[in-house]
Amino acid sequence: MVDLSTRLGNIALKNPVLTASGTFGFGLEYADFVDLGRLGGFIVKGTTLEPREGNPYPRMAETPSGMLNAVGLQNKGVDHFIEKIYPRIAGCGSEVIVNVSGKSVDDYVAVAEKLSALEGIHAIELNISCPNVKQGGMAFGTTCEGASSVVEAVRKAWPRHLMVKLSPNVTSIVDIAKAVEASGADSVSLINTLLGMAVDIERRRPVLSTVTGGLSGPAVKPVAVRMVWQVSHAVSIPVVGLGGIVNERDAIEFIMAGASAIQIGTANFINPAATIDILDGITAWCENHGVERISDIIGII
């Protein structure tokens, strides 16, 4: 048997397969296709202090080898999550991580404070990299100062594992990673979507209502692997890799580049059972290559 267990600081995961926020709902939506208890964990959709309607339609578009999205963090707010969602996913058998976003530092702190009362939530993922909102989001994650300000404030309010999701839409993602590590992050996840655009040449206008949106899917994988490799060599905290993973070979690329765990995102839209298929594929690859522990190949590049 292959030992797929891995660690994100003080959190032990049964395997390195997580889901990417915004692509797996609250987990409940995929329960007919996936045994949630088999996953290392799943990251619920972006949660904000107040309910958000998201951006106007159209807000998703297919692209070659990927997709653009500009959903805009549509959600019913943290109180709804605490009262209606959490009781249904607590005790599911895998780690539940809440992706937290806000339009101000105070918003991030308020959400973290509310979530801290939930003993079953051992980690949050701080989203300072969403390119699809007018306030907050990527505005905090594109400078060292902005990133540090959010992480330092949330660190004071959140007592458990603090993961910070980084934006690729920066000059140096390494500098941002170092800044959030110094400010109290326990791990970093990367990459969030790349800023992109599509044009409807018949209507002579942008496809998305917001003009630009976040590009995800296989098209971004080489950029994501490169950034994971760079960041894993620059920080001492664990790195979680994501961006275009659709099969076990993609996942193993990220792990070899330095990722202690990976997140499956866009692939969930193509194949609702992608997470389990990739998990089984990682196991088979390790068995076929004589790898007894997944930890043996983390960061070997």
ChimeraX attribute file (.defattr): number of C-alpha atoms within 10 A of each C-alpha:
attribute: neighborCount
match mode: 1-to-1
recipient: residues
	/A:1	9
	/A:2	15
	/A:3	15
	/A:4	20
	/A:5	16
	/A:6	20
	/A:7	15
	/A:8	20
	/A:9	13
	/A:10	10
	/A:11	13
	/A:12	13
	/A:13	20
	/A:14	19
	/A:15	23
	/A:16	26
	/A:17	26
	/A:18	26
	/A:19	27
	/A:20	26
	/A:21	24
	/A:22	19
	/A:23	19
	/A:24	21
	/A:25	17
	/A:26	23
	/A:27	23
	/A:28	15
	/A:29	11
	/A:30	15
	/A:31	13
	/A:32	11
	/A:33	14
	/A:34	18
	/A:35	16
	/A:36	22
	/A:37	15
	/A:38	16
	/A:39	22
	/A:40	26
	/A:41	25
	/A:42	25
	/A:43	24
	/A:44	24
	/A:45	22
	/A:46	26
	/A:47	28
	/A:48	25
	/A:49	23
	/A:50	15
	/A:51	15
	/A:52	14
	/A:53	12
	/A:54	15
	/A:55	18
	/A:56	12
	/A:57	12
	/A:58	15
	/A:59	20
	/A:60	17
	/A:61	16
	/A:62	14
	/A:63	14
	/A:64	8
	/A:65	12
	/A:66	16
	/A:67	20
	/A:68	24
	/A:69	23
	/A:70	26
	/A:71	21
	/A:72	21
	/A:73	22
	/A:74	17
	/A:75	20
	/A:76	16
	/A:77	16
	/A:78	23
	/A:79	17
	/A:80	15
	/A:81	19
	/A:82	15
	/A:83	10
	/A:84	11
	/A:85	15
	/A:86	16
	/A:87	12
	/A:88	14
	/A:89	17
	/A:90	15
	/A:91	12
	/A:92	15
	/A:93	15
	/A:94	20
	/A:95	25
	/A:96	25
	/A:97	24
	/A:98	26
	/A:99	22
	/A:100	27
	/A:101	25
	/A:102	26
	/A:103	17
	/A:104	14
	/A:105	18
	/A:106	14
	/A:107	19
	/A:108	25
	/A:109	24
	/A:110	18
	/A:111	23
	/A:112	27
	/A:113	16
	/A:114	15
	/A:115	23
	/A:116	18
	/A:117	11
	/A:118	13
	/A:119	9
	/A:120	16
	/A:121	17
	/A:122	18
	/A:123	23
	/A:124	22
	/A:125	23
	/A:126	27
	/A:127	28
	/A:128	27
	/A:129	28
	/A:130	28
	/A:131	26
	/A:132	23
	/A:133	20
	/A:134	13
	/A:135	13
	/A:136	21
	/A:137	24
	/A:138	24
	/A:139	19
	/A:140	26
	/A:141	30
	/A:142	21
	/A:143	18
	/A:144	17
	/A:145	13
	/A:146	18
	/A:147	23
	/A:148	23
	/A:149	17
	/A:150	25
	/A:151	28
	/A:152	18
	/A:153	17
	/A:154	25
	/A:155	18
	/A:156	12
	/A:157	18
	/A:158	21
	/A:159	13
	/A:160	16
	/A:161	21
	/A:162	23
	/A:163	28
	/A:164	30
	/A:165	26
	/A:166	28
	/A:167	28
	/A:168	21
	/A:169	17
	/A:170	16
	/A:171	10
	/A:172	16
	/A:173	23
	/A:174	18
	/A:175	16
	/A:176	23
	/A:177	31
	/A:178	19
	/A:179	21
	/A:180	28
	/A:181	21
	/A:182	14
	/A:183	18
	/A:184	19
	/A:185	24
	/A:186	22
	/A:187	23
	/A:188	28
	/A:189	26
	/A:190	26
	/A:191	27
	/A:192	27
	/A:193	27
	/A:194	22
	/A:195	18
	/A:196	15
	/A:197	18
	/A:198	17
	/A:199	13
	/A:200	10
	/A:201	9
	/A:202	6
	/A:203	8
	/A:204	8
	/A:205	12
	/A:206	15
	/A:207	22
	/A:208	23
	/A:209	15
	/A:210	20
	/A:211	15
	/A:212	20
	/A:213	28
	/A:214	19
	/A:215	28
	/A:216	28
	/A:217	23
	/A:218	19
	/A:219	17
	/A:220	20
	/A:221	21
	/A:222	15
	/A:223	14
	/A:224	24
	/A:225	25
	/A:226	12
	/A:227	22
	/A:228	29
	/A:229	21
	/A:230	17
	/A:231	26
	/A:232	22
	/A:233	14
	/A:234	13
	/A:235	19
	/A:236	12
	/A:237	19
	/A:238	21
	/A:239	31
	/A:240	27
	/A:241	34
	/A:242	30
	/A:243	31
	/A:244	28
	/A:245	30
	/A:246	22
	/A:247	18
	/A:248	19
	/A:249	14
	/A:250	20
	/A:251	28
	/A:252	23
	/A:253	21
	/A:254	31
	/A:255	28
	/A:256	20
	/A:257	25
	/A:258	26
	/A:259	29
	/A:260	29
	/A:261	29
	/A:262	26
	/A:263	27
	/A:264	26
	/A:265	24
	/A:266	24
	/A:267	23
	/A:268	18
	/A:269	11
	/A:270	10
	/A:271	12
	/A:272	18
	/A:273	17
	/A:274	23
	/A:275	30
	/A:276	17
	/A:277	15
	/A:278	21
	/A:279	21
	/A:280	13
	/A:281	17
	/A:282	24
	/A:283	20
	/A:284	15
	/A:285	15
	/A:286	19
	/A:287	14
	/A:288	9
	/A:289	8
	/A:290	10
	/A:291	18
	/A:292	15
	/A:293	17
	/A:294	22
	/A:295	20
	/A:296	12
	/A:297	19
	/A:298	19
	/A:299	19
	/A:300	10
	/A:301	11
